[in-house]
């Protein structure tokens, strides 16, 4: 069943999945209101949605023109729908209520352009908006999306979302911390902890916050360890019993404090790279080489989010995650991209790019990096275009003349499908880093010391990497390939802690 779910999720981008999830919640809320299962009327929810969405679209457009910045309609809709779901729909459209909705919308959009560093916004737009309205107009968020009637929709959609973006650990760390903190605070205050936990699970904003807003990529720390700290910090502050200077915490305050932590521990980089050239590296893959137009730091193996606004967008939107195939030692940056016969509108726009095309790269992330201990033995296993992080790492080691004990198993369908072979062969000669090429397609190429006919399997792993129990394995490729290799390694007795997967929400 999980394979079916993953196959479905692979066809949709993270941002589009979030958008569909939020639309489903609004539609579900309207439907539940019609049958009397919610305290708000369907008309009030519809009116609130129209006002907030239209306000966000218009205000965002104005700011985009003022700051000469590209607009992202998905992001605007997502922020607007979050506001709809956390601000109580007004029972009547009196001026005070309309002004509150407009103010929250305006502050959310403004935060993306004004509360920034290096053109990157610091705070979750919806969260900072309702924090500011609570301080100024003294009207805040009720987080009505946490009502029990919507809980099944929140849980199902939330679980799909975190599986798509591989943030299960962060979300569930937050949930566990919030429940433990709730119990602890309740006991301290002499409140029945079971009643507090019941309320937190069934009628609070915990799940919506943990699935949707906690995981927003641009305000989330870039590595798993920091994401865990981030989740724990927000979980500790989440219960309403928590207070500082007699100010009781709210979900939005907890999240904003967490965003400050993210700001302090994360690189704030947003670049507008200029395309230098496109290089065909295999029959269906292209290297895009860019002038970054500014200096920035990253580690070999990390990835960035790439936004390419284009006309005729399909349901997969205009944002993707691509690993940087270049090394930090190189002056340019490059990404290797695989193209399909019936590809997305994003990929079609990408192949048409020239030096005048505006593309934005930001949010450096990823733990798929080499350990600091240079004596640690490593094994790289790559499938197809999944080799890009290894190109980055190997090129870095060559340029630094840094010898490490690494064995690479690289799988592709035909000989022509292997990319960056010059880099791997240079590493073989200069650094004694061995690469074995596994050819899965039917062909007449003879096997040799460096060429294996057939798929990567336990036999090949144990033969070419006899000391596998001493190595940390790095796996990068399609999800089905990485899951298959993980099972093989576990069968060989490789502990889970020694298996790293390049898991980000991007091969689509």
N, C-alpha and C positions, 0 to 999 in steps of 0.2 A: 504493500500500500504506500509506503514511504517513497518508493521509486516513482509511483504514479504522481504523487504530490510534487516531488522534485522535478519531474518532467514538466508538469504544469507551471511551476514557479520559474523554471528556466526560460520560459517563453515570454516572461514579463519582467520589466525592470523594477528595481526596488521602489523608485519614486512613483511609478504608475500603480504598483501594488498598494502603496500607502494611500494614494488618491482613491482607488477603488474601495479600499477598506473604509475610509472616512465617508465616502458617498453612501456606502451600504449602511453605516451607522445612522446617518441622517435620515435615509429612507426608512430604515427600521423604526427609528424614533417617531417619524410621522405616522407610520402604520400603527404602531402601538398606541399612539395618542388617539387615533380614530376609534379604537376599540376600548378606550378608557383605561389603558394600562399605565399611562404616564400622567403626571399632574399637569403637564403643559398641553395646550391645545395644538392640534396639527397646524392651524392657521398661524399661531404665534411662532412655531418652529420654521415654517415656510417664510414668513416675513423676516425673521432674524437672519435666515440663510441668505435671502436675496440682498438685504441691506449690507451684511458683512462681506459677502463675496464681491458685490459690485464696488463697495468702498475700497476693498483691498486691491482690486484690479486697477481702478482709476488712480488711487494714490500711489501704487507701485509704479505705474506708468509715468506719473509725474516725476517721481524721484529718479527713475531711470533716465529720463530726458535731462533733468538737472545735472546728474552726476555722469552723464554720457556712459551709462553702463548697460550691458545686455540684460534683457528681461527674461525671466523664467516663469512661464505660466503655471507649470506644475507646482513649483514651490509656492507661488502665490495662492493657488487654490488650496493647497495642503494647509498653509497657515490659516487661511480664512475658515476652512471647515473645522480646524481644531478650535478656533475661537468660538464658532457656533456651538460646539459640543461642550465647552467649559463655561460659557457665559449663559446664564438662564435666559431663555427666550422671553422677552417682555410680554406681559399680558395685554398691554396697550401701547400704541405708538405715540405716547406723549413725548414732547420735546426732550425731556430729561433722559428717557430711555434711548431714544434715537441718538442723541449726542454721545451717550456712553458707548454705544456700539460703534459709532464713527470714530470716537477717540481711541478705542482699543484697536480698531483696524488701522488707523493712522500711525499709532505708536509701534505696532507690530511691523508695518512696512518701513517706517523710518529707521527702526533699529538695524535693519539690514544694510543701510547706507551710512548712518551716522555713528552708531555704536560699533565701530570697526577698528581693526588694526591691520595694516597692510591689505586693505580692501576686503578683509574677512570679518563677518559679523561675529561678535563674542557670545551673544545670548540667544537662546531659543526665542524666536520672535514673539510667539504667542505668550510664552511665560513672562518675558520682560514687560510686555504690554499690559497684562493684568496686574503685575506688581506695581507698575507706575500708576495705573488708574486707581488702585487701592490707596496709594499714597496721596494722590492729588484729589480726584473726585470722590474718593472714599467709596468707590463701587468696585467690587472685585469679582472673581470667578467663583461660581458655585460648584463647578465640576459635576454638573448634573448627569454627564455621561456615565457616572459611576452607579447609577440606579440599577437595582437588581434585574429589572426587566431587560436591560441591554447587555447584561453580563455574558450570556451565551455568545452574542455577536462579537463582543470585545475579545473574549477568550479565543474563539476560533480564528478570527482575523489576526489577532495578535500573535498566536502561535505560528501561523503561516508566515507572517512578516519576519519574526526573528529567525525562523528557519531559513528564509530566503537570504537574509543578510548575515547569518552566522553570529548572532548576538544572544544566543540562548543563555550563555554563561553570565553575561552582564545583567540581563533582565531577571534571571532567577536568583542571582546574588542580591539584587535590589529587593525582590520580594521577600527573601529569607531574612534579610537585615531589617526590613520594615516591620515584619511580624515579630521578630525578636525584640526590636526596640519598642514596639507597641506594648508587648507583654511587660517589659522592664519598667516603662514609664507608668503603666497602669498599676503595677504592684507598688511602686513608690508613692503614688497618689491615692492608694487605697481603693482603686476602682477594680471591679471584677474583670480580670484579664481575658476570660473566655468571651465575655460580652464585647470587649474591645476588639478582639480578634475576629469575632463573627461580623461585627460592623465593618471592619477593614476589608474582609474578604467579600462581603456581599453588597455593600452600599458605599464604598469609597472609590476614589479615583486611582487606587494603587495599580490596577492592571492596565488602565488606559495610559497612565503616566509611564509605567515600566515598559510597555510594548511600543508605544508610539513616540512619546516625547523624549524619553531617556535615551533612545537609540538613534536620535537624529545625527547623521554622520558629521555635519559641520561643527557641532558643539560637543562632540564626543572625543575623548582622548584617543590617540592613534594606535596604542598598543594594548594588548589584553591585560597586562598587569595594571596599567594605569586605568583601564576601563573598570577593572574590579574595584579599585580604590574609589573611583568615581561613583560606582553603584552603591558601595557601602556608605559613603559620605551622604548621598541623597537619601538612602534608606534610613539612616540614623535621624535625619532631619524631617522625614516624611510625616510621622505621627503628629497630630495636632497638639498632643501633650508637650511636645518639645517647644521650648521657648528661650529666647535670648533677650535679656533686658525687658522682660514682661511682654515681649512681642511673640505671640504664638505662631508657630510655623504653619505654612500652607504648602500644598504641592508645588505651586509656582515659585515660592521663595526657596524651597529646597532645591529645585532644579536650577534656579539662577545662581545660587551659591555653588552648585556643582559645575555650572558653566564657567565660573571664575576659576575653579580648580583646573578645568580643561585649558583655559587660556594660559595659566601659569606653567603648565607642563607640556604644552603642544607647540610645534612650530607653526607660525602663522604665515603661510605662504600662498600667494595667489599670483599666478603669472599669466601673461598673454603671449605665448610663444608664437614665433613666426616660422612658418614652414619653409625649410630649405630645400628638401628633396624627398621624393618617394622612391623607394627601392624595392623592386620585386624580389623577395627572398625565397619564394617557393611558388608553385603554380597557383596557390590560392591565398598567399599571405604577402603582406606589404609592410615594409619598415617606413615609418614616418619620422623624418629627422628634422628637429626644430632648433632654432636659435631661441634659448629661453628668455632672452631680452633682459635678464637680470641674474645675479648670482643667488643661488639658494642651496641649502644643504639637504642631503637625503642619504639614506643607507642603501647599499646594493640589495635589491630584492623588494624594495617598497613600491607602493603604487600610488596613483593620484586619481582624482575625479576629473573627468574631461567633459566640458560642456560645449556643445556645438549647436548653436541655434540654426535652424534650417526650415525652409518651407515644406509643407506637405508632411509634417511629422506623423508617424504612425503611432500605434499604441505603446511603443517602447520608449517614446520620449526622446529628449535631446541630451541625456547625460549617461556616461559610461565610466567604468573603472578600468584603467589599463596599467599594468605593471611597467615601470620604467626599465626598458631593456638596456639603457645606457648605464655607464658607470659614473660615479661622482667625479672620477678623474678626467672625464671627457668634457670638452667645451660645449658640446651640444647635448640635447636629450632626444631619446628615440623611444618609440613604442612599436611593437610588432603586432599587427592586426590580421586576423584571419577573416576572409570574406567567403560568403556562401552564395549559391546560385540565386536564391530568393531571399536576399538579405533585408535588413531593416532600412528605413529611410535614413537613419543616422549613418550607417555604413555607406549608403549611396552618396550621401553628402560628403562623407569623409574622402572617398576616392576621387571626388571632384575638387578637392581643396587645392588652393594655390597660395602664394605668399601673401595675398591680400585677405584671405579668409580669417575671420575672427574666431579663435578657439580659446577657451579658458581652462587652465589646469590649476587645481588647488587641492587642499586637504591631503597632505602627505601622510600615509598610514601604512601599517602592516608590521607584523612580527616575523615575517618570513625573511629573516636576516641571519647572517652567520654569527656564531657565538663569539664572545670576546676572547675566549680561550683558544689560542691559535694551535694548540696541540691536540684539540679535540678532533677525532676522526669523523669525517662526514661522508654521506652518500647522497647524491642527487638523482632523482628519478623524474624524467620529464616525458610528456606526451605531446606531440605536435607543437603548437604555438605556446604551450605551457612552458617551453624552454626559456622564455624571455627573462625571468628573474635570474636564471643561471648564467645567461649571457652577461648580465649586469655584474654578478658576483665574480665570474671567471675573468672578465675584462679588468675588474678592479684589482684582482690578485696579480694579474700580469703586469699592469701598470705600476703596482707597488712592489713588484718582484717579491711577493709574499708567498712562500711555499706552504701549502696545507695538504694534509693527507685526505684527498677527495677522490671518490670513484663515481663516475656518472653513467647512468643507464638512460639512453635517449631513444624513445620509440616513435616511429613514424611509418606511414603506409608504404612509401617508396623512397628510393634514394634521393629523388628530387625534392622530397618534402622535408628533408633535414635542413635546418637553417643555422647560421652562425658557426658552421663547421670550421672555418678558418680560425676562429677564436679558440675553439676547443682543441684543435690540432696544435695551435701555438702554445696552449697551456700544457699539452702533452710533452712538447719538446722542451719548453723552458722550465716548467714547474713539476714535471712528472705526474700531472693530473690525468688519470686514465679515463677515457670515454669509450663506452661500448654502444654501438648503434644497432638497435633492434628493428628489423624491417618486417612489418606485419603483412604486407601485400604479397601477391604472387608475382615473382620475378625470377630471373635467371642469375641473379647476383650470387656469387659463391660466398660461403661463410669464410671468415678469417679471424685472426686474433681480435679484431676490432669490430667485426660485423657479425651479428647473430640473426639468423632467419627465423622469424616467429615472434610471438608476443613476449613481453616480460613476464616471467613466471617464477615460482619459488626456486626451481632448479637453476635458472639463470642467476638469480640473486645469490643463492648459496655458492655457486661456482665462481662468479666474478667478484663477490664480496664475502669471502669466507669468514672474515672477522666481523660480520654484520652485527653481532651482539655488542660490539664496542663502539658502534657508530650512531650518530644522529642522522635520521633519514629525512630528507626534504622531498616532498612530492608535489608536482605541479602539472596540471592537465585538466581534462574534463572531469566533471564530478563523478561520472561512472568509473573513469580510469583511476582517480585517486582513491575512491572507496574500494575498488578491487585490489589495488596495491596495499592499502592499509590492512585488508584482511589477510593477504599473503604474509605481510611482515608479522602480524600477530600470530599467525600459524607457525611462523619460524621462531616465535618466542621473543620478538622485539617488543620491549615495553612501550606502552602508549606514550609515555613522557619522552621517548626518543623518536617520535614520529611527528613531523611538522607538515602541515598542509597549507598550500597557498590558497586560503579560503577567503575570498572577497566576493562581493555581489556583482561581479562583472564578467564574464565570458560572453554575455549576450550582445 
